[in-house]
Amino acid sequence: MSTFEWIIALLLGAVALSAAARRIKVPYPTFLAIGGALIAFVPNSPSWTLEPDLALALFVAPVLMDAAFDTSLRDLRNNWVPVSTLVVAAVGLTTIGVAFVAHRLMPDMPWAAAIALGAIVAPPDAAAAVAILSQVKLPYRMVKVLEGESLLNDASALLIYRIAVGAVVMEHLKWSEVAPTIALGLVGSVLAGLLAGRIIPLFLERVKEAPSAIIVQFATTFMVWIAAEHLGLSGILTIVVYAITIARTAGARMPARLRVPSYAVWETIVFVLNVLAFMLIGMQMRPIWTRLDTEVRWEYCVAAAWILLTVVLVRLAWITFYRTTLRVLIARGLYHPKDPKAVASPKGGLIISWCGMRGLVTLATAFALPENFPYRDFIVFIAFAVVLGSLIIQGLTLRPLILAFGLKDDDPVGLEVARARAVAYRAALDAIEDDPSEEAEILRLEYRAILMQADDDPDGGIAHGRLPADALRLRAIEAARKSILGLRDTEVIGDDAFHRVEEELDRAELSAGG
């Protein structure tokens, strides 16, 4: 009963912390990290354990699935240069920098273990940055770069992490031996994700009840991850490709009565997983802390401060170097970006640098280290300290910094939403144009009124409740839905605009009894 009571208390406490975070407009993972740290010092608090091998599958797979599902391929392709440099260069340099500092601070620490620590703290967290970015209006391109980075950098960091852990376990690894395996694993992961994304939806669409459909969605996500791991592939890359693939057809395959509750459940589960990760790591900190004497505690805290500083400075240095290099290439006529805003301003570069908060993936990978891994306590302590420090220092100052810089967004999503809405409702009008009934005429008047304000009010939507639920309205909504699917497939609009209009149509469909 005690465990059950603690679970209830922790979940309610997390809800309260999340509400407080929203009230003062800071990312909720910041307060979760503080709560996790406090757990370590609460008398008689539980000491739950979790199998290390389970940590990545449990915490990372559904979170990545949720993030990748909403990712726009168009935006990834348009921003592939800055995203790829952050995913490869920034992660790689951070890993090297942290490994060097850790080895200097702990000379007896094996280089492979130091590199594993670097890979653990290298990837920034999506949830923390998105929580801030949703409260302010940053330039759209900057947001897409950060979202693309947070989605893909986990794969590059985890690849380095797995190689380093394998080197410790096997005591020696030759690059010539692992390089072909890595290359095949990366290609195989992409192919496996594509294949799963084509086959699994054929079974998912046969499940018609919302509770069953949501359970199957989670089960198949874990199955894809587990299958990839058993085949020696990258679970992260496989899940990302799988999610992006099924997202392209989910709008047409999944009815609104399944999509609306499933989105709500996924959002809730991602929040609960963040809570569990921070609390479980907090519980691991207590035995680590009690095993250390005062001198070693101070040594660990100093090491954590140096590594946190390294993480922040390496990211800042890389982004400054990247911006400077691009500007030199443009000035000399060696590079001609299609978008004049492709190179961030000095203020924009600093904001991107300051968005490097660490979170769930760092905690999960630290937790996933084998129990007998050298310097495991030190690595887990540093990982939690870097997460806590980055979320407090950067998380609490990011929004004021953005507001002080006065960066503006020209709202390209709003313009695309207005365009998509106009196309969708014209399609809805065309679908019922030949119906002579009085109900059809009322519905036509409703849609014409929406069309008149579509260009002026991107945040508007379909009015509900004017007509009884009937097949006529559903026919019009189906025509509207097909039109916005076509706009997304031809990349006239992006996924952000698509999902906003899709949400309007879902609400209209549900109100019409769909």
C-alpha positions as CSV (number, residue, x, y, z in Angstrom):
1,M,0.0,0.0,0.0
2,S,2.9,2.3,0.7
3,T,4.1,2.1,-2.9
4,F,0.7,2.9,-4.2
5,E,0.4,5.9,-1.9
6,W,3.8,7.2,-3.0
7,I,2.8,6.9,-6.7
8,I,-0.4,8.9,-6.0
9,A,1.6,11.5,-4.1
10,L,4.3,11.8,-6.7
11,L,1.8,12.2,-9.6
12,L,-0.2,14.8,-7.7
13,G,3.0,16.6,-6.7
14,A,4.1,16.6,-10.4
15,V,0.8,18.1,-11.5
16,A,1.2,20.8,-8.9
17,L,4.8,21.5,-10.0
18,S,3.6,21.6,-13.6
19,A,0.9,24.1,-12.8
20,A,3.4,26.2,-10.9
21,A,5.8,26.1,-13.8
22,R,3.0,27.2,-16.2
23,R,2.1,30.0,-13.9
24,I,5.6,31.5,-13.7
25,K,6.2,30.5,-17.4
26,V,9.2,28.2,-17.0
27,P,9.5,24.7,-18.5
28,Y,7.9,22.0,-16.3
29,P,10.9,19.7,-16.5
30,T,12.8,22.3,-14.5
31,F,10.5,21.8,-11.5
32,L,10.5,18.0,-12.1
33,A,14.3,18.0,-11.8
34,I,14.1,20.0,-8.6
35,G,11.4,17.6,-7.3
36,G,13.6,14.6,-8.2
37,A,16.5,16.1,-6.4
38,L,14.4,16.7,-3.3
39,I,13.2,13.1,-3.4
40,A,16.8,12.0,-2.6
41,F,16.7,13.8,0.7
42,V,13.1,13.0,1.9
43,P,13.1,10.7,4.9
44,N,11.6,7.3,4.3
45,S,11.1,8.0,0.6
46,P,10.9,4.9,-1.6
47,S,13.9,3.4,-3.3
48,W,12.4,1.9,-6.4
49,T,14.6,0.2,-9.0
50,L,14.3,-0.5,-12.6
51,E,16.1,-2.9,-14.9
52,P,18.7,-0.8,-16.7
53,D,17.9,-2.5,-20.1
54,L,14.3,-1.4,-19.7
55,A,15.0,2.3,-19.2
56,L,15.6,3.3,-22.8
57,A,12.6,1.3,-24.1
58,L,10.2,2.6,-21.4
59,F,11.2,6.2,-21.3
60,V,12.6,7.1,-24.8
61,A,10.5,5.0,-27.2
62,P,7.1,6.6,-26.6
63,V,8.5,10.1,-26.1
64,L,10.4,9.9,-29.5
65,M,7.3,8.4,-31.1
66,D,5.2,11.3,-29.9
67,A,7.7,13.9,-31.1
68,A,8.5,12.3,-34.4
69,F,4.8,11.9,-35.3
70,D,4.4,15.7,-35.5
71,T,7.6,16.3,-37.4
72,S,7.4,18.0,-40.8
73,L,9.6,16.3,-43.5
74,R,9.4,19.6,-45.5
75,D,10.8,21.6,-42.6
76,L,13.5,19.0,-41.9
77,R,14.6,19.1,-45.5
78,N,14.5,22.9,-45.7
79,N,16.7,23.1,-42.6
80,W,18.9,20.1,-43.1
81,V,22.2,22.0,-43.0
82,P,21.8,23.6,-39.5
83,V,20.0,20.5,-38.2
84,S,22.6,18.0,-39.4
85,T,25.5,20.1,-38.0
86,L,23.9,20.3,-34.6
87,V,23.1,16.6,-34.7
88,V,26.6,15.5,-35.8
89,A,29.1,18.2,-35.0
90,A,27.6,19.7,-31.8
91,V,26.9,16.2,-30.3
92,G,30.3,14.9,-31.3
93,L,32.2,18.0,-30.0
94,T,30.3,18.0,-26.8
95,T,31.0,14.3,-26.3
96,I,34.8,14.9,-26.9
97,G,34.9,18.0,-24.7
98,V,33.1,16.3,-21.8
99,A,35.2,13.1,-22.1
100,F,38.4,15.2,-22.0
101,V,37.3,17.2,-18.9
102,A,36.0,14.1,-17.1
103,H,39.3,12.3,-17.7
104,R,41.3,15.2,-16.4
105,L,39.2,15.4,-13.3
106,M,39.2,11.6,-12.8
107,P,42.5,10.4,-14.2
108,D,41.7,6.7,-13.4
109,M,38.5,6.9,-15.4
110,P,38.7,4.7,-18.6
111,W,38.5,6.7,-21.8
112,A,35.5,4.6,-23.0
113,A,33.6,5.4,-19.8
114,A,34.4,9.1,-20.2
115,I,33.2,9.0,-23.7
116,A,30.0,7.3,-22.6
117,L,29.5,10.2,-20.1
118,G,30.0,12.7,-22.9
119,A,27.4,10.9,-25.1
120,I,24.9,10.8,-22.2
121,V,25.0,14.6,-21.6
122,A,25.4,15.6,-25.2
123,P,21.8,15.6,-26.6
124,P,19.5,18.5,-25.6
125,D,16.0,17.7,-24.5
126,A,12.9,18.5,-26.6
127,A,10.3,18.9,-23.8
128,A,12.1,21.6,-22.0
129,A,12.8,23.8,-25.0
130,V,9.3,23.3,-26.5
131,A,7.7,24.3,-23.1
132,I,9.5,27.6,-23.4
133,L,9.1,28.1,-27.2
134,S,5.3,27.6,-26.9
135,Q,5.1,30.6,-24.6
136,V,6.9,33.1,-26.9
137,K,6.9,33.7,-30.7
138,L,10.3,32.9,-32.0
139,P,11.1,33.0,-35.7
140,Y,9.6,29.9,-37.3
141,R,12.8,28.7,-38.9
142,M,14.6,28.8,-35.5
143,V,11.9,26.7,-33.9
144,K,12.1,24.1,-36.7
145,V,15.9,23.8,-36.3
146,L,15.6,23.2,-32.6
147,E,12.8,20.6,-33.1
148,G,14.7,18.8,-35.8
149,E,17.8,18.8,-33.6
150,S,16.0,17.5,-30.6
151,L,14.5,14.7,-32.6
152,L,17.7,13.4,-34.3
153,N,20.5,14.2,-31.9
154,D,19.4,11.3,-29.6
155,A,20.2,8.9,-32.4
156,S,23.8,10.2,-32.8
157,A,24.4,10.4,-29.1
158,L,23.1,7.0,-28.4
159,L,25.3,5.6,-31.2
160,I,28.4,6.9,-29.6
161,Y,27.1,5.8,-26.2
162,R,26.6,2.2,-27.4
163,I,30.1,2.0,-28.9
164,A,31.6,3.4,-25.7
165,V,29.7,1.0,-23.5
166,G,30.6,-1.9,-25.8
167,A,34.2,-1.0,-25.6
168,V,34.1,-1.2,-21.8
169,V,32.2,-4.5,-21.8
170,M,34.4,-6.1,-24.5
171,E,37.6,-4.4,-23.2
172,H,38.7,-3.6,-26.7
173,L,37.1,-2.6,-30.0
174,K,38.7,-1.9,-33.3
175,W,37.1,0.8,-35.5
176,S,37.6,-1.4,-38.5
177,E,35.5,-4.1,-36.9
178,V,32.6,-1.9,-35.8
179,A,32.4,0.6,-38.7
180,P,30.7,-1.8,-41.1
181,T,28.3,-2.9,-38.4
182,I,27.4,0.7,-37.6
183,A,26.8,1.6,-41.3
184,L,24.6,-1.5,-41.9
185,G,22.8,-0.7,-38.6
186,L,22.0,2.8,-39.7
187,V,20.8,1.8,-43.1
188,G,18.9,-1.1,-41.7
189,S,17.2,1.1,-39.1
190,V,15.9,3.4,-41.8
191,L,14.6,0.5,-43.9
192,A,13.1,-1.2,-40.8
193,G,11.3,2.0,-39.8
194,L,9.9,2.4,-43.3
195,L,8.8,-1.2,-43.5
196,A,7.1,-1.1,-40.1
197,G,5.4,2.2,-41.1
198,R,3.9,0.6,-44.1
199,I,2.8,-2.7,-42.6
200,I,1.7,-1.9,-39.0
201,P,-1.0,0.7,-40.0
202,L,-2.8,-2.1,-42.0
203,F,-3.5,-3.8,-38.7
204,L,-4.0,-0.6,-36.7
205,E,-6.9,0.6,-38.9
206,R,-8.8,-2.7,-38.1
207,V,-9.1,-1.7,-34.5
208,K,-12.2,0.5,-34.2
209,E,-12.6,1.1,-30.4
210,A,-10.6,4.0,-28.9
211,P,-9.3,2.2,-25.8
212,S,-8.1,-0.8,-27.8
213,A,-6.6,1.4,-30.5
214,I,-4.6,3.4,-28.0
215,I,-3.3,0.2,-26.3
216,V,-2.3,-1.2,-29.7
217,Q,-0.5,2.0,-30.6
218,F,1.6,1.9,-27.5
219,A,2.2,-1.9,-27.8
220,T,3.4,-1.6,-31.4
221,T,5.7,1.3,-30.5
222,F,7.5,-0.9,-27.9
223,M,7.4,-3.8,-30.3
224,V,9.2,-1.8,-33.0
225,W,11.8,-0.6,-30.5
226,I,12.4,-4.1,-29.1
227,A,12.6,-5.7,-32.6
228,A,15.1,-3.1,-33.7
229,E,17.3,-3.7,-30.6
230,H,17.2,-7.5,-31.1
231,L,18.2,-7.1,-34.7
232,G,21.2,-4.9,-33.7
233,L,19.6,-1.8,-35.2
234,S,19.2,1.7,-33.7
235,G,15.9,1.7,-31.8
236,I,15.9,5.5,-31.8
237,L,16.4,5.9,-35.6
238,T,13.9,3.1,-36.3
239,I,11.2,4.7,-34.1
240,V,11.8,8.1,-35.7
241,V,11.4,6.8,-39.2
242,Y,8.5,4.6,-38.2
243,A,6.6,7.6,-36.6
244,I,7.3,9.9,-39.6
245,T,6.1,7.3,-42.0
246,I,2.8,6.5,-40.3
247,A,2.1,10.2,-39.7
248,R,1.9,10.7,-43.5
249,T,-1.1,8.4,-43.7
250,A,-2.7,8.7,-40.3
251,G,-4.8,11.7,-41.3
252,A,-6.6,9.6,-43.9
253,R,-6.6,6.3,-42.1
254,M,-7.6,7.3,-38.5
255,P,-11.1,8.7,-37.8
256,A,-11.5,11.7,-35.5
257,R,-13.2,9.6,-32.8
258,L,-9.9,7.7,-32.4
259,R,-7.5,10.5,-33.1
260,V,-8.7,13.0,-30.6
261,P,-8.6,10.7,-27.5
262,S,-5.3,9.1,-28.7
263,Y,-3.6,12.5,-28.9
264,A,-4.8,13.3,-25.4
265,V,-3.6,10.0,-24.0
266,W,-0.2,10.2,-25.6
267,E,0.3,13.7,-24.2
268,T,-0.6,12.5,-20.8
269,I,1.7,9.4,-21.0
270,V,4.7,11.5,-22.1
271,F,4.2,13.7,-19.1
272,V,3.9,10.7,-16.7
273,L,7.1,9.2,-18.2
274,N,9.0,12.5,-17.6
275,V,7.7,12.4,-14.0
276,L,8.8,8.8,-13.5
277,A,12.3,9.4,-15.0
278,F,13.1,12.4,-12.9
279,M,11.8,10.7,-9.7
280,L,13.5,7.4,-10.3
281,I,16.9,9.1,-11.0
282,G,16.3,11.2,-7.9
283,M,15.9,7.9,-5.9
284,Q,19.2,6.6,-7.3
285,M,21.0,9.8,-6.1
286,R,20.3,9.0,-2.4
287,P,22.4,5.8,-2.1
288,I,25.1,7.4,-4.3
289,W,25.2,10.4,-2.0
290,T,25.2,8.5,1.2
291,R,28.1,6.3,0.0
292,L,30.3,9.3,-0.5
293,D,32.3,11.0,2.2
294,T,32.4,14.7,2.5
295,E,35.6,15.2,0.4
296,V,34.4,13.0,-2.4
297,R,31.0,14.8,-2.4
298,W,32.7,18.1,-2.9
299,E,34.9,16.5,-5.7
300,Y,31.8,15.3,-7.5
301,C,30.0,18.6,-7.2
302,V,33.1,20.5,-8.6
303,A,33.3,17.9,-11.5
304,A,29.6,18.4,-12.2
305,A,30.0,22.2,-12.4
306,W,33.0,21.9,-14.8
307,I,31.1,19.5,-17.0
308,L,28.0,21.6,-17.1
309,L,30.1,24.6,-18.1
310,T,31.8,22.5,-20.8
311,V,28.4,21.4,-22.2
312,V,27.2,25.0,-22.4
313,L,30.4,26.5,-23.8
314,V,31.0,23.8,-26.5
315,R,27.5,24.4,-27.9
316,L,27.9,28.1,-27.9
317,A,31.3,27.8,-29.5
318,W,30.1,25.5,-32.3
319,I,27.1,27.7,-33.1
320,T,29.3,30.8,-33.2
321,F,31.7,29.0,-35.5
322,Y,28.9,27.8,-37.7
323,R,27.3,31.2,-38.1
324,T,30.7,32.9,-38.8
325,T,31.7,30.3,-41.4
326,L,28.4,30.6,-43.3
327,R,28.6,34.4,-43.3
328,V,32.1,34.3,-44.7
329,L,31.1,31.8,-47.4
330,I,28.1,34.0,-48.3
331,A,30.2,37.2,-48.4
332,R,32.7,35.5,-50.8
333,G,30.0,34.2,-53.0
334,L,30.7,30.5,-52.2
335,Y,27.3,29.8,-50.7
336,H,23.9,31.0,-51.8
337,P,21.1,30.1,-49.4
338,K,17.6,30.1,-50.9
339,D,16.3,31.8,-47.8
340,P,18.1,35.0,-46.7
341,K,17.2,34.2,-43.1
342,A,19.1,30.9,-43.3
343,V,21.9,32.3,-41.2
344,A,20.7,33.2,-37.7
345,S,21.5,36.7,-36.3
346,P,23.9,37.0,-33.3
347,K,20.9,37.2,-31.0
348,G,19.3,34.2,-32.7
349,G,22.5,32.2,-32.5
350,L,22.7,32.9,-28.7
351,I,19.1,31.8,-28.2
352,I,19.7,28.5,-30.1
353,S,22.8,28.0,-27.9
354,W,20.9,28.7,-24.7
355,C,18.2,26.1,-25.7
356,G,20.6,23.3,-25.0
357,M,18.8,22.1,-21.8
358,R,19.2,18.4,-21.0
359,G,16.4,16.1,-19.8
360,L,14.7,12.8,-20.2
361,V,17.1,11.1,-22.7
362,T,20.2,12.0,-20.6
363,L,18.5,10.5,-17.5
364,A,17.4,7.4,-19.3
365,T,20.8,6.6,-20.8
366,A,22.6,7.2,-17.5
367,F,20.1,4.9,-15.8
368,A,20.6,2.3,-18.6
369,L,24.3,1.8,-17.8
370,P,25.1,-1.7,-16.6
371,E,25.3,-2.1,-12.8
372,N,29.0,-3.0,-12.9
373,F,30.0,-0.2,-15.3
374,P,33.1,1.6,-14.2
375,Y,32.4,5.0,-12.5
376,R,28.7,4.3,-12.8
377,D,27.8,6.3,-9.7
378,F,29.9,9.2,-10.9
379,I,28.3,9.2,-14.3
380,V,24.8,9.0,-12.9
381,F,25.5,11.8,-10.5
382,I,27.0,14.0,-13.2
383,A,24.1,13.3,-15.6
384,F,21.5,14.3,-13.0
385,A,23.5,17.4,-12.0
386,V,23.9,18.5,-15.6
387,V,20.1,18.0,-16.2
388,L,19.3,19.9,-13.0
389,G,21.8,22.7,-13.6
390,S,20.8,23.3,-17.3
391,L,17.1,23.2,-16.5
392,I,17.5,25.7,-13.7
393,I,20.1,28.1,-15.2
394,Q,18.9,28.0,-18.8
395,G,15.3,27.1,-18.3
396,L,14.7,30.0,-15.9
397,T,16.5,32.6,-18.0
398,L,15.5,31.5,-21.6
399,R,12.2,33.3,-21.7
400,P,13.5,36.6,-20.3
401,L,16.4,36.4,-22.7
402,I,14.0,35.9,-25.7
403,L,11.8,38.8,-24.6
404,A,14.8,41.0,-24.1
405,F,16.1,40.3,-27.6
406,G,12.7,41.1,-29.1
407,L,12.9,38.4,-31.8
408,K,9.7,38.3,-33.9
409,D,7.8,35.7,-35.8
410,D,6.1,36.6,-39.1
411,D,3.7,33.7,-38.5
412,P,4.1,31.6,-41.6
413,V,2.0,28.9,-40.0
414,G,-0.9,31.3,-39.6
415,L,-0.7,32.2,-43.2
416,E,-0.7,28.6,-44.2
417,V,-3.6,27.8,-41.9
418,A,-5.6,30.6,-43.5
419,R,-4.8,29.2,-47.0
420,A,-5.6,25.6,-46.0
421,R,-8.8,26.7,-44.4
422,A,-9.9,28.5,-47.5
423,V,-9.2,25.5,-49.7
424,A,-10.8,23.1,-47.2
425,Y,-14.1,25.0,-47.0
426,R,-14.3,25.5,-50.7
427,A,-14.0,21.8,-51.1
428,A,-16.7,21.3,-48.4
429,L,-18.9,23.7,-50.4
430,D,-18.3,21.9,-53.6
431,A,-19.2,18.6,-51.9
432,I,-22.7,19.8,-51.0
433,E,-23.3,22.3,-53.8
434,D,-25.9,20.1,-55.6
435,D,-27.9,19.4,-52.6
436,P,-31.2,21.4,-52.7
437,S,-32.3,20.8,-49.1
438,E,-32.8,23.6,-46.6
439,E,-30.1,22.0,-44.3
440,A,-27.6,22.1,-47.2
441,E,-28.3,25.8,-47.8
442,I,-27.8,26.6,-44.1
443,L,-24.5,24.7,-44.1
444,R,-23.4,26.5,-47.3
445,L,-24.1,29.8,-45.6
446,E,-22.0,28.7,-42.6
447,Y,-19.0,27.7,-44.7
448,R,-19.2,30.9,-46.8
449,A,-19.1,33.0,-43.6
450,I,-16.0,31.1,-42.6
451,L,-14.4,31.6,-46.0
452,M,-15.0,35.4,-45.7
453,Q,-13.0,35.6,-42.5
454,A,-10.4,32.9,-43.3
455,D,-7.7,35.3,-44.5
456,D,-8.3,37.7,-41.6
457,D,-8.4,35.2,-38.7
458,P,-5.9,32.4,-38.9
459,D,-6.9,31.3,-35.4
460,G,-10.6,31.0,-36.2
461,G,-12.3,27.8,-37.0
462,I,-15.5,25.9,-37.7
463,A,-18.5,27.0,-35.8
464,H,-20.3,24.1,-34.1
465,G,-23.9,23.3,-33.2
466,R,-25.8,25.2,-35.9
467,L,-27.1,22.0,-37.4
468,P,-28.1,18.6,-36.1
469,A,-25.6,15.8,-36.7
470,D,-26.2,14.5,-40.2
471,A,-24.5,12.8,-43.2
472,L,-24.5,16.1,-45.1
473,R,-22.1,17.8,-42.8
474,L,-19.9,14.7,-42.6
475,R,-19.7,14.6,-46.4
476,A,-18.6,18.2,-46.5
477,I,-16.0,17.6,-43.8
478,E,-14.6,14.5,-45.6
479,A,-14.1,16.6,-48.8
480,A,-12.4,19.3,-46.7
481,R,-10.1,16.7,-45.1
482,K,-9.0,15.3,-48.5
483,S,-8.2,18.8,-49.7
484,I,-5.8,19.6,-46.8
485,L,-4.2,16.1,-47.1
486,G,-3.5,17.1,-50.7
487,L,-2.0,20.4,-49.7
488,R,0.3,18.7,-47.2
489,D,1.3,16.0,-49.7
490,T,2.3,18.7,-52.3
491,E,4.0,20.7,-49.5
492,V,1.8,23.8,-50.1
493,I,1.4,23.7,-46.3
494,G,3.5,22.2,-43.6
495,D,2.6,19.8,-40.8
496,D,2.0,22.5,-38.3
497,A,-0.7,24.2,-40.4
498,F,-2.1,20.8,-41.4
499,H,-2.5,19.6,-37.8
500,R,-4.2,22.9,-36.8
501,V,-6.8,22.6,-39.5
502,E,-7.1,18.9,-39.0
503,E,-8.0,19.6,-35.3
504,E,-10.8,21.9,-36.4
505,L,-12.2,19.3,-38.8
506,D,-12.0,16.7,-36.1
507,R,-14.0,18.8,-33.7
508,A,-16.6,19.4,-36.4
509,E,-16.7,15.7,-37.3
510,L,-17.3,14.8,-33.7
511,S,-20.0,17.4,-33.2
512,A,-21.7,16.0,-36.3
513,G,-21.7,12.5,-34.8
514,G,-18.8,11.2,-36.8
